[in-house]
Amino acid sequence: MARMPSAERRRQLVEAAVRVMARDGVARTTTRAVCAEAEVSLSVFHYCFDSKQELLEAAIGSITGNYVARVMSAVEPRATLRETVRDALGTYWEDVTDHPAEHMLTYELTQYALRKEGFERLARAQYEQYVASAAVLVEQVCAVRGITPGAPVDLIARMLAATIDGLTLQYLVLGDDRAAEALLDATADQMVALIQG
């Protein structure tokens, strides 16, 4: 086994954990299964992570960070604020439709964390990360358009996070592309109204 920096090993283990959890479910995912998927020894896991809880937190951060980075890199000024917002929502939505198992996993991680004693903090951290990511996105959209939001960024971010969370879950359950597109359009309208004040 080649020596690898611990940050790279952590990334490797997190990616393996996401694959295993998406395939087998959170409750059935063991550190041994993650190590087998990553093709590393259990001692490597314990060198990189103090606990399964720490690994789950890193997995949540990785999943959220990946789709937030995609959306952020795609935010460019369009002809109108609405087009800019709708394009950002569309980029997020591509991630949902391209990686439904990862998005389903985020809901499973939430439920697991809420039900498993000692893990409740993970669910809170997960949703705080969603709001913080939405706030950064709102600020970036406003900066790209050169406007000052007409409502508090925290309020807009919480509304965006809650709306996207519900829309994503509804899509994962119902799989209705047309309804999802209509709801994304309505969400864009709602966000523009909040941003413009």
C-alpha positions as a Markdown table, in Angstrom:
| # | Residue | x | y | z |
|---|---|---|---|---|
| 1 | Met | 0.0 | 0.0 | 0.0 |
| 2 | Ala | 1.5 | 3.3 | -1.1 |
| 3 | Arg | 1.9 | 6.0 | 1.6 |
| 4 | Met | -0.5 | 8.8 | 1.1 |
| 5 | Pro | -1.1 | 12.1 | 3.1 |
| 6 | Ser | -3.7 | 11.7 | 5.8 |
| 7 | Ala | -5.9 | 14.4 | 4.1 |
| 8 | Glu | -6.0 | 12.2 | 0.9 |
| 9 | Arg | -6.7 | 9.1 | 3.0 |
| 10 | Arg | -9.6 | 10.9 | 4.7 |
| 11 | Arg | -11.0 | 11.9 | 1.3 |
| 12 | Gln | -10.6 | 8.3 | 0.1 |
| 13 | Leu | -12.4 | 6.9 | 3.1 |
| 14 | Val | -15.2 | 9.5 | 2.9 |
| 15 | Glu | -15.8 | 8.7 | -0.8 |
| 16 | Ala | -15.9 | 5.0 | 0.1 |
| 17 | Ala | -18.3 | 5.7 | 2.9 |
| 18 | Val | -20.7 | 7.6 | 0.6 |
| 19 | Arg | -20.6 | 4.7 | -1.9 |
| 20 | Val | -21.2 | 2.1 | 0.9 |
| 21 | Met | -24.0 | 4.0 | 2.6 |
| 22 | Ala | -25.7 | 4.8 | -0.7 |
| 23 | Arg | -25.6 | 1.1 | -1.6 |
| 24 | Asp | -26.2 | -0.6 | 1.8 |
| 25 | Gly | -27.8 | 2.1 | 4.0 |
| 26 | Val | -26.4 | 4.1 | 6.9 |
| 27 | Ala | -27.4 | 1.7 | 9.7 |
| 28 | Arg | -25.7 | -1.3 | 7.9 |
| 29 | Thr | -22.5 | 0.6 | 7.1 |
| 30 | Thr | -19.6 | -0.5 | 9.3 |
| 31 | Thr | -16.1 | 0.9 | 9.4 |
| 32 | Arg | -14.9 | -2.5 | 8.2 |
| 33 | Ala | -17.1 | -2.2 | 5.1 |
| 34 | Val | -15.9 | 1.3 | 4.4 |
| 35 | Cys | -12.3 | 0.1 | 4.8 |
| 36 | Ala | -12.9 | -2.8 | 2.4 |
| 37 | Glu | -14.5 | -0.4 | -0.1 |
| 38 | Ala | -11.5 | 2.0 | 0.2 |
| 39 | Glu | -9.0 | -1.0 | 0.1 |
| 40 | Val | -7.3 | 0.2 | 3.3 |
| 41 | Ser | -6.8 | -1.4 | 6.7 |
| 42 | Leu | -8.9 | -0.7 | 9.8 |
| 43 | Ser | -5.8 | 0.9 | 11.4 |
| 44 | Val | -5.8 | 3.5 | 8.5 |
| 45 | Phe | -9.4 | 4.4 | 9.3 |
| 46 | His | -8.6 | 4.9 | 13.0 |
| 47 | Tyr | -5.6 | 7.0 | 12.0 |
| 48 | Cys | -7.8 | 9.3 | 10.0 |
| 49 | Phe | -11.0 | 9.3 | 12.0 |
| 50 | Asp | -11.7 | 9.1 | 15.8 |
| 51 | Ser | -15.2 | 7.6 | 15.3 |
| 52 | Lys | -17.9 | 6.6 | 12.9 |
| 53 | Gln | -19.7 | 9.8 | 13.9 |
| 54 | Glu | -16.7 | 11.8 | 12.6 |
| 55 | Leu | -16.8 | 9.9 | 9.4 |
| 56 | Leu | -20.6 | 10.5 | 8.9 |
| 57 | Glu | -20.1 | 14.2 | 9.6 |
| 58 | Ala | -17.3 | 14.3 | 6.9 |
| 59 | Ala | -19.6 | 12.4 | 4.5 |
| 60 | Ile | -22.4 | 14.9 | 5.0 |
| 61 | Gly | -19.9 | 17.8 | 4.5 |
| 62 | Ser | -18.5 | 16.2 | 1.4 |
| 63 | Ile | -21.9 | 15.5 | -0.3 |
| 64 | Thr | -23.1 | 19.1 | 0.5 |
| 65 | Gly | -19.8 | 20.6 | -0.4 |
| 66 | Asn | -19.7 | 18.9 | -3.8 |
| 67 | Tyr | -23.1 | 20.1 | -5.0 |
| 68 | Val | -22.6 | 23.6 | -3.5 |
| 69 | Ala | -19.3 | 23.9 | -5.3 |
| 70 | Arg | -21.0 | 23.0 | -8.6 |
| 71 | Val | -23.7 | 25.6 | -8.1 |
| 72 | Met | -21.3 | 28.3 | -7.0 |
| 73 | Ser | -19.0 | 27.7 | -10.0 |
| 74 | Ala | -22.1 | 28.0 | -12.3 |
| 75 | Val | -23.4 | 31.3 | -10.9 |
| 76 | Glu | -22.9 | 33.9 | -13.7 |
| 77 | Pro | -24.8 | 37.0 | -14.4 |
| 78 | Arg | -27.6 | 36.4 | -16.8 |
| 79 | Ala | -29.8 | 38.9 | -18.5 |
| 80 | Thr | -32.1 | 39.2 | -15.5 |
| 81 | Leu | -31.9 | 38.4 | -11.8 |
| 82 | Arg | -34.5 | 35.7 | -12.3 |
| 83 | Glu | -32.5 | 34.0 | -15.0 |
| 84 | Thr | -29.4 | 34.1 | -12.8 |
| 85 | Val | -31.3 | 32.5 | -9.8 |
| 86 | Arg | -33.1 | 30.0 | -12.0 |
| 87 | Asp | -29.8 | 28.9 | -13.6 |
| 88 | Ala | -28.3 | 28.4 | -10.2 |
| 89 | Leu | -31.3 | 26.3 | -9.2 |
| 90 | Gly | -31.0 | 24.3 | -12.4 |
| 91 | Thr | -27.4 | 23.5 | -11.7 |
| 92 | Tyr | -28.4 | 22.2 | -8.3 |
| 93 | Trp | -31.2 | 20.2 | -9.8 |
| 94 | Glu | -28.8 | 18.6 | -12.3 |
| 95 | Asp | -26.9 | 17.2 | -9.3 |
| 96 | Val | -30.1 | 15.8 | -7.8 |
| 97 | Thr | -31.1 | 14.1 | -11.1 |
| 98 | Asp | -27.5 | 12.9 | -11.8 |
| 99 | His | -26.9 | 11.7 | -8.2 |
| 100 | Pro | -30.2 | 10.7 | -6.6 |
| 101 | Ala | -28.7 | 8.1 | -4.4 |
| 102 | Glu | -26.4 | 10.7 | -2.7 |
| 103 | His | -29.3 | 13.0 | -2.1 |
| 104 | Met | -31.4 | 10.2 | -0.8 |
| 105 | Leu | -28.5 | 9.4 | 1.5 |
| 106 | Thr | -28.6 | 12.9 | 3.0 |
| 107 | Tyr | -32.2 | 12.2 | 4.2 |
| 108 | Glu | -31.2 | 8.8 | 5.6 |
| 109 | Leu | -28.2 | 10.4 | 7.4 |
| 110 | Thr | -30.6 | 13.0 | 9.0 |
| 111 | Gln | -33.0 | 10.3 | 10.2 |
| 112 | Tyr | -30.2 | 8.1 | 11.4 |
| 113 | Ala | -28.6 | 11.0 | 13.3 |
| 114 | Leu | -31.9 | 12.0 | 14.9 |
| 115 | Arg | -32.6 | 8.4 | 16.1 |
| 116 | Lys | -29.1 | 7.3 | 17.2 |
| 117 | Glu | -28.3 | 8.5 | 20.7 |
| 118 | Gly | -25.2 | 10.7 | 20.6 |
| 119 | Phe | -25.5 | 11.5 | 16.9 |
| 120 | Glu | -28.2 | 14.2 | 17.1 |
| 121 | Arg | -25.6 | 16.9 | 16.7 |
| 122 | Leu | -24.9 | 15.6 | 13.2 |
| 123 | Ala | -28.5 | 16.4 | 12.0 |
| 124 | Arg | -28.2 | 19.9 | 13.4 |
| 125 | Ala | -24.8 | 20.4 | 11.8 |
| 126 | Gln | -26.2 | 19.1 | 8.5 |
| 127 | Tyr | -29.0 | 21.6 | 8.3 |
| 128 | Glu | -26.9 | 24.4 | 9.6 |
| 129 | Gln | -24.5 | 23.6 | 6.7 |
| 130 | Tyr | -27.5 | 23.8 | 4.2 |
| 131 | Val | -28.5 | 27.2 | 5.5 |
| 132 | Ala | -24.9 | 28.5 | 5.5 |
| 133 | Ser | -24.4 | 27.2 | 1.9 |
| 134 | Ala | -27.6 | 28.8 | 0.8 |
| 135 | Ala | -26.5 | 32.1 | 2.4 |
| 136 | Val | -23.2 | 32.0 | 0.5 |
| 137 | Leu | -25.1 | 31.3 | -2.7 |
| 138 | Val | -27.5 | 34.2 | -2.1 |
| 139 | Glu | -24.6 | 36.5 | -1.4 |
| 140 | Gln | -22.8 | 35.3 | -4.5 |
| 141 | Val | -25.9 | 35.8 | -6.7 |
| 142 | Cys | -26.3 | 39.3 | -5.3 |
| 143 | Ala | -22.6 | 40.1 | -5.8 |
| 144 | Val | -22.7 | 38.9 | -9.4 |
| 145 | Arg | -25.8 | 41.0 | -10.1 |
| 146 | Gly | -24.4 | 44.0 | -8.1 |
| 147 | Ile | -27.4 | 44.3 | -5.9 |
| 148 | Thr | -28.1 | 44.5 | -2.1 |
| 149 | Pro | -30.7 | 42.0 | -0.9 |
| 150 | Gly | -34.0 | 43.5 | 0.1 |
| 151 | Ala | -34.5 | 41.0 | 2.9 |
| 152 | Pro | -32.0 | 39.6 | 5.5 |
| 153 | Val | -29.7 | 37.1 | 3.8 |
| 154 | Asp | -30.3 | 34.6 | 6.7 |
| 155 | Leu | -34.1 | 34.7 | 6.0 |
| 156 | Ile | -33.6 | 34.2 | 2.3 |
| 157 | Ala | -31.1 | 31.4 | 2.9 |
| 158 | Arg | -33.4 | 29.6 | 5.4 |
| 159 | Met | -36.3 | 29.9 | 2.9 |
| 160 | Leu | -34.2 | 28.6 | 0.1 |
| 161 | Ala | -32.8 | 25.7 | 2.1 |
| 162 | Ala | -36.2 | 24.7 | 3.3 |
| 163 | Thr | -37.8 | 24.9 | -0.1 |
| 164 | Ile | -35.0 | 23.0 | -1.8 |
| 165 | Asp | -35.0 | 20.3 | 0.9 |
| 166 | Gly | -38.7 | 19.8 | 0.4 |
| 167 | Leu | -38.5 | 19.9 | -3.4 |
| 168 | Thr | -35.7 | 17.4 | -3.4 |
| 169 | Leu | -37.4 | 14.9 | -1.1 |
| 170 | Gln | -40.7 | 15.2 | -3.1 |
| 171 | Tyr | -38.8 | 14.5 | -6.3 |
| 172 | Leu | -37.0 | 11.5 | -4.8 |
| 173 | Val | -40.4 | 10.1 | -3.7 |
| 174 | Leu | -42.5 | 10.9 | -6.7 |
| 175 | Gly | -40.0 | 11.2 | -9.5 |
| 176 | Asp | -42.1 | 13.8 | -11.3 |
| 177 | Asp | -39.8 | 15.8 | -13.6 |
| 178 | Arg | -42.5 | 18.2 | -14.9 |
| 179 | Ala | -43.7 | 19.0 | -11.4 |
| 180 | Ala | -40.1 | 19.6 | -10.2 |
| 181 | Glu | -39.4 | 22.0 | -13.1 |
| 182 | Ala | -42.6 | 24.0 | -12.3 |
| 183 | Leu | -41.6 | 24.1 | -8.6 |
| 184 | Leu | -38.1 | 25.2 | -9.5 |
| 185 | Asp | -39.6 | 28.1 | -11.6 |
| 186 | Ala | -41.8 | 29.0 | -8.6 |
| 187 | Thr | -38.8 | 28.9 | -6.3 |
| 188 | Ala | -36.9 | 31.2 | -8.6 |
| 189 | Asp | -39.8 | 33.7 | -8.5 |
| 190 | Gln | -40.0 | 33.4 | -4.8 |
| 191 | Met | -36.2 | 34.0 | -4.3 |
| 192 | Val | -36.2 | 37.0 | -6.7 |
| 193 | Ala | -39.1 | 38.6 | -4.8 |
| 194 | Leu | -37.2 | 38.1 | -1.5 |
| 195 | Ile | -33.9 | 39.4 | -2.9 |
| 196 | Gln | -35.6 | 42.4 | -4.5 |
| 197 | Gly | -37.5 | 43.2 | -1.3 |
